[in-house]
Amino acid sequence: MSERRVGIWMVGAFGGVGSTTALGLAALARGLTPPTGLATALPEFAALPFDDATQFVVGGHDIRQTSFGRTVGELHSRSNVFADPLLSTCLPQLGEWSLNVRPGVLYRPNAILNTLADRPGLLLAATPREAIRQIQSDLRAFAAKFELTQVVVVNVASTEPIFAVGPEVQRLATLDAALDTPDAVSLPMSSLYAYAAIDAGYAYLNGTPSLGASVPAIEELARLRQVPMAGQDFKTGETLMKAVLAPMFRKRNLKVLSWVGHNILGNRDGLILSDPANKATKLKSKDALLGDILGYKPQSHVSIEYIESLDDWKTAWDHIHYEGFLGVKMTLQFTWQGCDSMLAAPLLLDVARILLLAQRRGESGSLTACAAFFKSPMGGVTEQDFGTQFDSLTHYLSR
């Protein structure tokens, strides 16, 4: 076992994705599960010096009073997704890692967050700078306690509403000057977490549709601090299918007339998305790629509905109406059913491992080679064909 130790710090750690990631690392480190679902475990990447599961230490922030063990237990009881021996073997490790999760930091929380925030010790910051300093204090304490060589900070917190940014986020100097003044910065909490992580020198990953690091000033900061980052919004289900099927229609010169997708899901993510403002962010992310792939924008509709009884399972039904030879109209339909946390957790580990390797290579800024993992790739990526995106990742990693 290598003496090198690395940290994975999750914002929204005790959610389904964060807790499943922690359980997955514990299980992989003990040889209890194969690396199924991890692209970085494919044979073509076997020679790359990715960090092994045994080298990771887990910590994070959360606004809720719970633990990794409690969350995975609830997932198992409601959704029947884990094997009992795996849970019992890994629970002690999850208990240790739960002690590393600090109370979350809030700045101008919305109504949904107010209903979830029940953990003692939460900081309601008076200024963006105060929020950033507290986040960095927690991160540095974590790195020092475990003598970590590197840390990657991952946003898997609840989706935020669409945020209209102001002119102060266009340049780092302007943003930095505004951080000490209440209400002078038009950034959501996800972006303050991103700023804090990158400014402290830690790689950053945004697995949600929230804004995070996707503003020019934070991109500038990442290059200044020599920190790589990637995001945003993990591509796990219906949108992954769009990224695979839409290129088929384009390459066969079949005209897509309309594409309708209906999504139903349970869990806390579904509950958050039942709020119209939060849902708008997700809908924008899910519906953006068709025009980029096809070269034209067919009529499209995407819906997301919270169905409590589904728990961590989600279902997408898509109806694609297209025109073929001699103007004949035809239909393709598919149904995608998957367990939300099981789909997202391996992507989190994949991108975290890639970012840690990229930082050791001296890379910084948006890592566009990771586009295959996201619905809205950072760094100005316009190519949405999944096959082409994955070829780019393979080429990048082979360098």
Secondary structure, DSSP 8 states (H G I E B T S, - for coil): --S--EEEEEETTTSHHHHHHHHHHHHHHTT-S--TT-GGGSGGGTTS----GGGEEEEEEESSS--HHHHHHHHHHHH--S-HHHHHHHHHHHHHHHTTEEE-EESS--HHHHHH---TT-EE-SSHHHHHHHHHHHHHHHHHHTT-SEEEEEE-S---------GGGSSHHHHHHHTTSTT-----HHHHHHHHHHHTT-EEEE-SSS-TT-SHHHHHHHHHTT-EEEESSB--SHHHHHHHHHHHHHHTT-EEEEEEEEEEE-HHHHHHHTSHHHHHHHHHHHTSHHHHHHSS--EEEEEEEE-GGGTTEEEEEEEEEEE-GGG-EEEEEEEEEEEHHHHHHHHHHHHHHHHHHHHHTT--EE-GGGGGGBSS-SSS-----HHHHHHHHHHHHH-
